[in-house]
Amino acid sequence: MSSIFRKLFDIHTAIGKIMISICIILVFAGVIGLLKGKIFPVEEVVSENYFIGDSIPLHDGNYNLTVNYAKTTNEVTILNKKGDEKTILGNFIVVNITISKDELSELNIYKIATNDFKLKDHTGIYVPLNSIMGAMGWDAINVHIDDKKGGHIMSSTKFSTKNSLKDYHYYNQPILHDEKTFDVIFKMDKGISVENELMVLEVDFYVGSSKHKKGSDIILLPKPSNID
């Protein structure tokens, strides 16, 4: 009987050692993965290339969006909650957009918030390399080009992702079937301009929602004529 218990003890001991080894391996793998993510962060990639002037079917086509132009300016005028206009000085990027709700959309009325529009520099963009090289007006844009990835371009300027300013010209306004055109304004650090740097406008009305398709990223450059 004692030999049976000894064998059972030995088996449990062996299983315990195996489980401890597995746990140690998993912990090391987790630490390595965490360090890898911090040292070599994964790039977020824009796979659908929308540009200035494109008609964009936002959120499964429930909204129609077009970026008309983007510019850098040192003065903007915003509307406050009381209905008073205020002029602000500084370095700003203004993105002029036209948006409407699709006639067939059955979504509830949505009111615009400041975090619906984000300006970012960190997004990787894939477009055919020959299109990049042949793009009119792109020569002055400050980007890195990696031809090993078939045309992976990144902005040379680094800035944290920006939410738009709270401007009651559009903030808290409902998106209806009638087209609405307005400026989305971003306050930037001195020296950063949309005319010289690669930037991406992210438009997403339902951040974190699993009920709606993710929003869209728009490259704030004119669409090259050699991209279909």
C-alpha positions, 0 to 999 in steps of 0.5 A, spaced: 500 500 500 505 504 501 508 503 494 502 505 491 501 512 495 509 513 494 507 512 486 501 517 486 506 522 490 511 521 485 506 522 479 503 528 483 510 531 484 512 530 477 505 533 474 507 539 479 513 540 476 511 540 469 505 545 471 510 550 474 515 550 468 509 551 464 507 557 468 514 560 468 514 559 460 508 563 460 510 568 464 517 569 460 513 569 454 508 575 457 514 579 459 517 578 452 511 580 449 510 586 453 517 589 452 516 588 445 510 592 444 513 597 448 520 597 444 517 596 437 510 598 437 505 595 432 503 600 427 496 602 426 495 601 418 490 605 414 488 599 409 483 603 405 486 609 402 481 615 402 483 622 400 481 629 400 475 630 395 473 622 395 466 621 397 466 616 403 461 611 405 462 612 413 459 607 418 457 602 413 454 607 408 449 610 413 453 617 412 456 620 406 463 624 408 467 628 403 473 632 406 474 638 401 480 641 403 485 642 409 489 648 411 494 651 416 492 658 419 494 662 425 487 665 426 480 661 427 473 663 429 469 658 434 462 659 436 461 658 444 455 655 447 452 662 448 452 663 441 458 668 441 464 668 436 471 668 439 477 669 435 483 665 437 490 666 435 495 660 434 497 654 430 491 651 427 489 646 422 483 646 419 479 641 415 473 643 411 468 637 411 461 636 408 457 630 411 450 628 411 446 622 413 444 617 408 437 617 405 436 610 407 439 610 414 435 607 419 440 609 425 437 614 430 439 621 430 447 622 432 450 629 435 457 631 433 462 630 439 469 633 439 472 626 439 469 624 433 474 627 429 482 626 430 488 628 427 494 623 427 501 622 425 502 615 427 498 611 422 502 607 417 499 608 410 500 603 404 499 605 397 502 603 391 509 606 391 509 608 383 503 612 385 507 615 391 512 617 386 508 620 381 503 623 386 502 631 384 504 635 389 507 630 394 514 632 393 514 637 398 511 632 403 515 630 409 515 622 409 519 616 410 518 611 404 519 604 405 519 600 398 520 593 401 513 594 403 510 596 397 509 603 399 509 604 406 509 611 408 510 614 415 510 622 417 516 625 419 513 629 424 511 626 431 505 629 435 500 626 439 493 625 436 489 631 437 481 631 438 478 637 435 476 644 438 469 644 441 466 649 436 458 650 436 458 651 429 458 643 429 459 641 436 452 637 438 449 639 432 445 633 429 447 629 422 441 630 418 439 628 411 441 635 408 448 636 407 452 640 412 459 643 411 463 646 416 470 647 419 473 642 424 479 645 427 485 642 431 490 646 435 497 644 433 504 645 436 508 651 432 511 649 426 507 643 424 503 644 418 498 640 413 501 643 407 508 640 409 507 633 413 503 627 412 497 627 416 490 623 417 483 625 419 480 619 423 472 620 423 469 615 428 462 616 431 461 610 434 468 609 438 468 602 441 461 600 439 461 593 436 454 595 433 457 599 427 463 598 423 469 602 425 470 609 422 474 611 416 481 614 416 482 620 410 489 622 408 489 629 408 493 630 401 490 630 394 488 623 391 494 622 386 491 621 379 494 614 377 490 611 383 483 608 381 
